[in-house]
Amino acid sequence: MKLLLALLLLLTVIKGSGSIKIACDYDYTCTIEQLTTSQQLHDLATYSFGDAGMIKLIDSRLPPEAISSFQPIVNYLILERCRTDHLILPPNCTLQSISLIQTSIHRLEVFHNTQLYYLSVTNSEISSLLPSLYNLTALETIRLWQMHIPVFSFDVLRNMEKLNVIELSYNRIEQLQLASNATCCRNLSLLDLSFNRLSTIDCALISSMQALTVLQLSSNVIQELYGSLHLPHLTELDLSNNRIKSIDLCRWQTGSLKGLNVVNNRIEHLFDCLGQLQNLMTFQIADNALTQLDLAPFTQSRLVLLNFSHNRIEVIRNRDSLELEAVCVKLKGNPVVRNTTDLC
């Protein structure tokens, strides 16, 4: 019965310049396909979208005023496999969320906006996308995926006081920039730079984002983190799948860190000053090149998991220093397991 009702909601609106397919579902989303002209867009103004809160435009060639036409109707707009020579995000636009998927925009014109809080762009070609962000001062979440951004400048985000989440995965980023003596993103809690091409990390740049709690840097080609990392609220740091040989924790101020992941790097020795991470609960350093293991730095009571799997560990020292009832020590795949099993 539900399927029959859904099919009844599938409509085709015939206009003099062509046809538009409109389908509305039970998630309060209306999907529009094959929109190609301003006249069709004008005619849609007379169509009732009921309680729909989201409009999804698919396989359409959009006129410049497309966003202006839909903003009084809904709060959420998705453009998928669309294309346009010119698209305008008008002054005082009331849209709260825009997602662009496999969409091509030759010229994006963005006016100052205080309503839009979510922007997602995936696998799209958009001219001057990053400069356009300057005027979107109300953004709380920015998600850019599968774009080509060799250099990402955090300067475009400096006016975004509400920004809380930035996801920048799969963008082929090679370099990060921020102007000298500049600050950025003071309320940012999550920064995801995984699956890019970063080879070095400037800790001073990252430290300008003082509110960070989660930092994702996995699956880059990072060889070095230079400088002092000062992030007092950081609880999770993922550096897995890189080319790191060592980290100078003695210069870091990350006392709130609970999870540190450096799996699949090139680390031969445990880091100095591990003991200063008093709140650490999980430390994952599997798939590296450790040959010896001293458990003395891990005597703090908060630890629940130490993962040393698939290294080259032949000797374990101070194994009696840990309270094994509370801590799981993973050792699988090391030479030492000939005589020792996982201490869990």
N, C-alpha and C positions, 0 to 999 in steps of 0.2 A: 504493500500500500504506500509506504514511504517512497519507494522507487517511482511509482506511478505519479505521485504528487510532485516529485522532483522533476520528472519529465514534463509535467504540465507547466512548470515554471520556465521551461526553455522556449524562448521566443525568437522570432526573426523579424526585425523591423526593416521594412522595405522603403527606401528613399529613392528620389530621382537619380541620385548619383551612385547608387549601389546599395548593398545590404549590410546590416550589422547584426551579429548574433549576440543575444543577451541571455545569460543564464544566471538565476539567483538561487542560492542554496540555503540550507538551514543554519549555516554559520554566519549568516548576515553578510554574505559576500556576493556581489554581482560581478560576473565576468563578461566583458565586452570584447568581441573579436572583430577584426577587419574594419576598424574605423580608419577612414582615409581622408576625409574632407572637413572643412570648417562648417559646411552646411549640415552634415551628419551630426557634428558636435552640437550645433545650434538646435537641431531637432530633438536631441536627447534631453534638452532642458525641459521639455514637456512630458517626458517619460517619468512615471512614478517608480522609484526604487524602494518604496516601502520603508522597512526598518533597517535596510542595509547600512552597515557602518563602514564597509570597505568596498572599493571598486578596483577591479583588476582588468587592465587593458592588455590584450594579447594580439600579437601579429598585426599591429596597426602602424600607419604612418600619421604622426600626430601634427596638427597645426600648432603654432606657437602658443595659442591661448588655451591649450588643453587643461592645464592645471587650474587656471582661473575658472574654467567652466565647471569643474568637479568639486572645487573646494567648498561651495555652499552646501553640497549634497552630503558629503561624507568627510570623515576625519582621517581615513587611511587610504592611500593610493599605491597601487602596484603597477609598474610598467614592465612587461615581459616580452622580449623579442619585438620591441618597437623601434622606430627610427624617426628622426626628425632633423631638419636643418637648423631649427631654432626653437628652443623651449624656454618659457618665461616662468619663473617662480615670482609671482607678483608681490607688491608691497602689502603688508598686513595679511598675508596668506593665512588662512585658518586651519590648513592641514596640520595634523600632528605627526604623521608618519608617511614617509615615501620610501619605496623599495624599487630599485631598478635592476632588472635581470636580463642579461644579454641584449642590452639596449644601446642604440647608437644615437648620440646627440652631438651634432657638429658644433653648435653654439648654445651654451647654457647661460642664461642671464638670471642672476639671483639678486633680489632686492632684500633689504634688511627685514629680518623675520624674528618674531619673538614667540611663535607658537610651535614650530616644528621641533619635536624632541627626539625623533628617531630617523636616521638616514642609513639605508643599506644599499650598497652598489656592488653587484656581482658580475664579473666577466662582461663588462660593458666598455664601450668606447665613448668617452665624454671629454670634449675639449675643455680645457681650463677648469677641471673639476676642483682641484685643490684650492685655487684662488677663490672659487665660488663659496667655499666654506666660511670665509671671513664674515659674511653677513648672517650666518645661521647661529646667532648667539645663544639660542635657547636649547641647542642640542644636548641631550643627555647620553645618547648612544650613537656612535659612528661605527659602521661595519663596512669595510672595503675589502672585498675578496676577489682573487683571481684577476687583478688589475696589473698593469705594467707601470710601477712607480719606482724607478731606480733610486731616486733620492726623495725621502719623505721629510718635509720640514714641519716641525711642531709649531712654528711661528703662526701658521694659519689657524691654530686652535687657541691662541692666547686670550681671545675675548670670550671664551666659552666657560663661564663660571659654573655652569651646571653640569658640565661634561663628567660622566661617571665611568663610561666604558668605551674603549677603543679596541676594535678587532681589525688587525691588518695582515691577516694570513694570506699566503700564496700570492704575494704581489711583486715578487722578484726584487725586493728592496735590498740595496747594497749599502746604503749610507743613511744615517739619521742626522738631522740638523736642528739647531736651535740657536738663535742669535746670542751673542755674548752678553752676559749679565741679565739675560731674559729669564722669566719664569713662565711656566706653562701648566695648565691643567691642575690647578691646586686642589680640586675635589675629585680628581681621577682615582678610581679604586682598582680598575682592571685594565692592563695593557697587554695585548696579545700580538706579538711580532713573530710568531712561529711560522715555519715553512717559508722562509725568505732566503736571502743570500748575504746576510750580514757576516762579516769576518772579524770585526772588532766591536766592542761595546764601550762607549764613553760613560763611565759610571757617574760622572758629574752631571751629564745631561739627564740621565734617568733620575738622579737624585733631586732634580728640580721639581719632580712630581711627588711631593711629600706625602700625599694621602694614599699612595699605592699600597694595596694589600695583596694583589696577585700580579705577578710578572711572568709572562710566558715567552720564552726565547728558544724553544726547542726547534730542532730540525733546521738549523742554519748551518753556516760553516765557521762558527765562532772559534777563534784561536786564543783570543786574549780579551779579558775584561780589565781595563786599566783605570787607575784612579780609585778613589774611595767611594763605596756605595753607602749612602746615608739615607735609609728608608726606615724610619722608626716603627711604621705600622705594617710593614711587609710580613705576610704570613705564609705565602707560597711562592717559590721560585723554581721554575722548570728550565733547566739548561741541557736537557737530554739531547742526544743525537747531534753533537757538535764535534769540534776538534780541540777541545780544551785540555791542556796538560796540567795546569795548576790554577788555583784561585787564592789570592792574598786576603784571606778572611780577617787577618789582623788589622787591616785598614778599614774594614766594614763596620757599620753601625746598623745592624739588623736584628736587634735583640728580640723582636716579636716573631721571628721566623719559626714556623712550625713544620714546614715541609720543604726539603731541599732535594732536587732530583738532578743528578749529573750522569745518568745512565748513558752508556755508549759514547764515551769520549776517549781520551788518550792519557788518562791520569795514572801515574806510576806510584805516587806517594800520597798518603792522606794529608789534607790541608792542615797547616798550623792554625792554632786558635779555634779549633772546632768546639772546644770546651766553653767558649764565650757565648755560644748559641744555647742559652739556658732554657729556652722554650721549645727547642727542636723535638718533634715527635716522630717524624719519619725522615730517614736519610737513605737515599737510593743511589748507589754507586756501582751497580752491576755493569758487566760488559766493559770493563776498563783493563788496566794493566798492573794492578796492585800485586806485589809479590809477598808482602808482609802485612800483618794486621795487628795493630795495638788497640785494644778495646778500652784502655784507660780514659781517653777523652770523652767516652760516651757514658759516663757514670751518672749523669743527671737523670732524675727520676721520671721525667716526662716522656722519655723515649718509649715507643711501642714497636717500631720496626727499623731494623738495619739490614739493608739488602746489599750484600757483597757478592752475589752470584756471578759466575762466569768471569772471574778474574784469573790471576795466576798465583793465588795465595798458597804458600807452603808452610808458613809459620804464623801462629796466633799467640799473641802475648796478652796477659792480664785478662784472660777469659773469666776469671773468678770475680772480676770487679763489677760485673753486671748482675742485676737481679733478674735472672732468666724467667722467673714467673711472670714478669711484666713486659719483657722485651723479647721480640722474635728476631733472631739473627739468621739471615739466609746466606748459605755458603755453597749451594749447589753449583757444580761445574768448576770447582777449584781443586788443585792437587791435594789440598789438605783434607778433603772429604774422604780420602782413603781411610783416614783414621777418625774422622769427625763428621757427624751429621748436622743438619740445621739445628741451631740452638733455639728451639721454640717450645 
